[in-house]
């Protein structure tokens, strides 16, 4: 039962109060240039995800709290969170000694 | 009956008394076992009371139905599983060692028929050499796929645990959610030392112990703390802790599971020991959900059995269990005992037995030359000792139920055996050393490390804030235990409080003095006498009937990984999760594979440590509280007027309203025809309603819907479709423009929350710069559809500002005003195909409006109708329903809804995906069509497959399926909608539909069955 802190409303609560939205920072190609989205780009956007053993940037929704989406950086091996940050914040760097991270 | 199993006891319980200190000899209570009544004493466990009554046989084993007796002392008990209680309070598979006896307790043994001492299934034992590991996999596999299904019935009946209760549980359960600084698991010398030091820092401490009292094994281990007997010191410290405001002591509380971020589930058995408490209103169990900053695991160790022939006979018990039975309950299992050990610790059992006058026929020690203090004490007491030896076999009578003696002999070389000697006895104490109880350490992925010198698994590196102390950490000397636990308690409590660690004076740490013990010597298998005898009576896992021979066979058959061997042989499964068997099995596998134990692998323990009741997991969330039922403003009216409900999400919607004497079918047909010929009203308050407001609202909705919303004029309505970004349709509904920057969206009843969340997701993460607010308003509004040729006549009678004329209120427009003095929004939209108005009013006015419409409609024969009539009406019109015509694979184009998908917009969710090669319209897609069965009376089942042939063997290609299917009273025949491959080009074709043993046929037709031109709804 992960313990999660929402960076928007600052509540710290059990993971059952939140909803995980999968990998963060996936770019939607059609949002920038809808007329020129290749088949490959659309496929990768829809279906290709990182599944790292180590640091993972992911989306979470504060579903039983403020209702806002936010980002988290979580080590999939130790299940420890290393950062929570807002949608418009710039992503914090990966911690030292972790070369397996995904993210942007 | 009390002799020889119950010792003569003093008049009253006395903690300083050596024997029977937990029981009150003056307070006899009665209980029944397998229908016979017995007497026990207050303070007994069911196990000790059974032993006191001379009952050795308590169950039959899982596979071979061998007679089994009590082996252990507590959670590790693999044999003594009973079914407790009767009727709706029936609980199977309870370990009798952990059941506190109360007056009137009813227990039954399991897995036997017709009776425990004579059991037909025991014949399996005679054929045990034909029931090797993997027996079921190898034998019951043919003919064809039906083989297993045929055999399964018989196998399930002969192998199994207790029966499940058949009636609802009448008891109450609850959850507690707490946090603490330090959770101490276990209350032996280690747990109490740690708790004492942690509490001294001011930290909030919880101490949980699965037993009814604190102290762990302090009452049967030697040594002193602060110059007092262990138990005396523990009792005193527990008294101090009980007074401390920052300490919570929880007896009868099993820490069942340890989860991520120091989350712990604990099961407190509040009233199992005293059913009167339930009558007084107490919950039976309480589930504690604990978030601890620090956890100290002081869960002790479990004694290891030894593996020899017939080591499962009733009357063979772990040495620690025999010792604790003497000290706590004043009971002994027999008159003449043999101790079989590989360590010094178990000698205390022999010494204690001799103290109370039970004779020791032999101490058999596998070690060649033990010389520790306990050994010398036994020597001095004149006990017959035998070193470098083992128990080779057990001689019994009464079909294995009574021990006559054991065959003992010297061990030599690689496990060979000398000639054996028969030693007469009627019980055997065994001890193969101690396994640290590392279960909770391993629950969140901790990998135990193998200590090769001592042949035990100890906790390895620790994740999270968990510290392991005492025997659970492989620390067995009392001085070291107390020192380690005290230090850990202080250090982690300070860490939890955010304080710096300090160096404490030695005088603060309790001074302990243990009994010096020599090392033990592990032995994984004692061979039976006789050349090349297979160890197929050498039980490793008692609960699952896995023998040493089974493990050897698995290795011969090529299994190498311990995880595979476990699954193949069922080792370590079921309710005890291998507490007594896992380490012995690893040792045997290591021998068989010629690898070291760490190479063979470790074993992973999973939660729960002991079983947790379903009631405790559910807590208060059962019956009416399992899930809230949402109510609309007219739910009460519906309930009083004969609504026949169906569940829709969290709502219960009337399926139909049968009148007296009507069944569902008659009621539905009447309701449909009322709407077609007169007028009907349906409660649509459950429809999702979402207001979208802001300067960019139109722009945002253009991105979310397939069609253009921003061009919609005020007071106009438009049907819209929503796709996910894969181009798959997931919701539809009518959008109303309420104002220049304000829209009202309707969603299907089950999708309201999901759609609001969907809009938020895109708004927050993809287009956060858009100025838009999304507000769900579903429950703010009551909403009713009034439809039928007389709908206008009915509504015209209501006093108000709405103008009903066809010229002023055309289709797909909205009016906002008042009816009967209350605010209303009226939309001219139709899902029935008839002239129809949907009227929304603030929820608290809903019932008044509903009543007024029914009253006004009486002269026109208005009928309230339910969801099934709604579906028949919409299917007759060929309107799709989300969840029927959509299943997460369907695009709007598949459903012929291309007119609602914009070709002008540069982007919207799902647009690019609709252009992918396999998503564009074409003969490869399944498309919406109608179906007329050739026999108009046959209504096809929904989900039924569509074929091009009536020959179903070999299976032909499945070309689609029926998505909606109803009896149409309007057409007086069956109708169906279907999704058929290339269906839009196959109108007129005959297709075949297998239904049970029949194959029906039908013709593909246009999906609009009624009023194709829409004259009725637009009239």
HADDOCK unambig.tbl for C-alpha pairs under 7 A between the chains (distance, minus, plus):
assign (segid A and resid 1 and name CA) (segid B and resid 259 and name CA) 5.91 0.50 0.50
assign (segid A and resid 1 and name CA) (segid B and resid 260 and name CA) 5.05 0.50 0.50
assign (segid A and resid 1 and name CA) (segid B and resid 261 and name CA) 6.52 0.50 0.50
assign (segid A and resid 1 and name CA) (segid B and resid 263 and name CA) 6.06 0.50 0.50
assign (segid A and resid 2 and name CA) (segid B and resid 260 and name CA) 5.65 0.50 0.50
assign (segid A and resid 2 and name CA) (segid B and resid 261 and name CA) 5.64 0.50 0.50
assign (segid A and resid 3 and name CA) (segid B and resid 261 and name CA) 6.37 0.50 0.50
assign (segid A and resid 30 and name CA) (segid B and resid 907 and name CA) 6.88 0.50 0.50
assign (segid A and resid 34 and name CA) (segid B and resid 906 and name CA) 6.32 0.50 0.50
assign (segid A and resid 34 and name CA) (segid B and resid 907 and name CA) 5.91 0.50 0.50
assign (segid A and resid 69 and name CA) (segid B and resid 764 and name CA) 6.86 0.50 0.50
assign (segid A and resid 87 and name CA) (segid B and resid 765 and name CA) 6.58 0.50 0.50
